[in-house]
């Protein structure tokens, strides 16, 4: 029995040793497991197509037409240029919407040089800001433009009376739900005898850059996106109002019937962009050589904007709390806020409930509507936070790369948000 037990133990030890050797040999000769392919984030791929240089170049192109004042030849040439650019991006379905507009007589002066506007140091609308304020107004004096060539370019003024005006837009047609769309928009006109680089070349260029990226080969969206450039914002949101009046009752109607085509898809949301570059903060007293505050002829302290973009600058995302669809608009704002948190590179976003005086206003009771801008309109711009607003100084050369980066971060915010909302994907 004892010898039999010993034999069993020897056999077990032999087989165990050989099994171990076999497993080691197998491990050494077996092919390595295939590495998992990295997951590609289509949003990150699309965002990589945004660059500061391209954004600046598009703004610069718009400034070649001066302030693009509504009703002038330079405004019409700017529209032609925008249309040509959109087509060059691959937006083959560029369209224009015509509307008749009657220009009233000259408005009373409300600022240096005249011309209207928010007027006064307190501004209007929105929430109340307690702190230093600077005067705001619209420059109506061409002689305040020191650049002679730009002054000559801006010579033609809006003719009084009735004339035909146009908006221009193109549409990324959705593959799954072409009958639904998001509108990404900005106004392309300006005033003030400058180049309207910020108001609103910055917003127009943002929309054009997004149209370029969404129109790239291989990019598809489940829902449609319309990239719209409004006219006549400065005269009272007239281009956007005309679009709403002409198109609101056509939403979601297939035409021709059975074609699968929807000339006016249902509005799922409107995302407006208006002044994207300047968030230098609250005006501060201007100091003389002795470090004392400068006062004007009336004995009032003169306030100026800080020279640098403030470190706490942010992208303002506003909805209107008094609108019929305020809850849905707020949800849309927070979607873009989340997109900013994940994808914006430099500046954060802030959500506020005081959207006013911008082209998303005519839509706000019909569709969720928000506006992206550099400051809150009523609280900050109305208090003089932007000294270039409607002034000859609204020129490309006024702004630094820190300013342009704020606009680029707004573009990142909207691109990421709209890509998620529309179901964007990229074909390899």
Secondary structure, 3 states (H helix, E strand, C coil): CHHHHHHHHHHHHHHHHHHHHHHHHHHHHCCCCCCCCCCCCHHHHHHCCCCHHHHHHHHHHHHCCCCCCCCCHHHHHHHHHHHHHHHHCCCCCCEEEEEEEEECCCCCCCCCCCCCCCCECCCCCCCCCCCCCCCECCCCCHHHCCCHHHHHHCCCCCCCEEEEEEEEEEEECCCCEEEEEEEEEEECCCCCCCCCHHHHHHHHHHHHHHHHHHCCCCEEECEEEEEEEECCCCCCCHHHHHHHHHHHHHCCCCCCCCCCCCCCCEEEEEEEECCCCCCCCCCEECECCCCCECECCCCCECEECCCCCCCCCEEEEECECCCCCHHHHHHHHHHHHHHHHHHCCCCEEEEECECCCCCCHHHCCCCCEEEEECCCCCCCHHHCCCCCCCCCCCCHHHCCHHHHHHHHHHHHHHHHHHHHHHCEEECC
